[in-house]
Amino acid sequence: MGSMDPFTAGDRMFSFMSIVFPLMFLLVFGLIIYGIIASIRQSQRNNKQPILTVQANIVNKRTNVRSTTHHHHDNDGIHNHSSRTSTDYYITFQVESGDRMEFEVSGQESGLLAEGDFGKLTFQGTRYLGFQR
């Protein structure tokens, strides 16, 4: 006769999940905390930089559309899903030295600016402050 394993398959699965789930939770939580800290550090670096205004030309505009979909079942067992999109707007400026800088701008600001526009770009570190034609 073979030896009997004292753990059933369900017990092993429970044991596995009791280790994996907390690790996944800590990983996600850690990534969120890392993102918050990185954002605060970047903001502090920007605050230490001088506010500069330079002549610049708009050489590119782009968008990044992000979509999230959520699936869930209600109490009646009906499957529902909802989608949400958000759009980030970016403009690339070329300054007189030939260097290019890309900044995230609001959708309203992006709509007012066009490739080829020339004017004064104001920024502080990586923070876009404005553009005047």
N, C-alpha and C positions, 0 to 999 in steps of 0.2 A: 504494500500500500504506500502511496505517495504521501508526503507531508502536506498538511493543510496550511494554506496561507491564512493567518489570522485576520488580514485585512481584505475586505471585499473590494470589488472594483469601484463601488460608490465611495467607500472610505478613502481610497487612494485619490480619486478625483477631488473629493472635498479637501484633502490634505494639499493637493497640488494647487487648487484654487485659493486656499487660505494663504498660500505663499505668493502666487502670481498677482492676485488682485491688489494686495497692499503695495507690492512693488510697482505696478502700473499706476496706481493712485499717486504714489510718491514721485514717480517720474513726471507725470502730467503736472502735479502741483509744483515740482521743482522747475519745470520749464516756464510755467506762468510767473513764478517768483523771479526767475532769471530775466524774463522779458521786462518785468516792471523795473528791476534794478538797472538793466541796460538803458532803458528809456530815461530814468532819472539821471544816470551818469552822463548821457548825451546832452540832456537839457542843461546840466551843470557846466559841461564843457562849452556849450554854446553861449551861456551867460557870461563866461570869462573872455569870450572873443569880442573884438571891437565890431561895431556896426559899420559896415562898408557900403559905399555907393559907388558903382563903377558903370562905365558905358558897356552895354551888352546888346547882342543881337539874339533873337529867339531862333534857334536852328531846328528844334524838334518839339513835338508835343506827343504824348502817349497816354494811354489809360491802362489800368489793370482792373479787370472786372473779377470780383470774387463772388462765388455762389456757394451757399450752404443749403442743404436739404435735410429736413428732420422728418423721420417716420415714427408714427406711434399708433397704437391701437386703443380705442376708447373702451368703455365698460361693456359695450354691446359687441365687442370683437371686430368692429369696423376699422379697417386700415386707413389711416389718414396720413397725408404728408403735406409739408409746407416748405416753400423755398424762399430764400431771401438772397438778394444780391447787393453788393456794395461796390462802388467804383472809386478807385484812387486815380488822381490826375497828376501828371508829371510834365514839367517843361524843362528843356535843356537850353541853357544860355551859353553863348560864346562871348568871352570878353576880349578886349583889345589885344591881349598877349597871345590869343589863340587858344587859351585854356577853355575847357567846357565844364559846366557845372549843371547838375540836374537837381531840381527841387520839387518836392511835393507841394501842390497848390490846391486850393479849393476848386470845386466844380464851377462856381461862379467866376472866379479869377481865370480859370482855363478858358471859359467861354468868351472872355473879353480880350484875350490875347491870341495872336496869330503868328505862324511861322513867318519870319522875315521882319517882324516888328523890331525897331531899334529904339533904344532909350536907356534909362538909368535903372539898374538893378540894385536893390538894397537887400543885404543879407547879413546874418550874424552866425558865423560858423556854418552849420548845415541847415540853419533855419532861414527860410524865405520870408522876407519882410515886405516886399513889394516891387513893382515895376511900373515906371512912368514913361510913356512914349514922348 
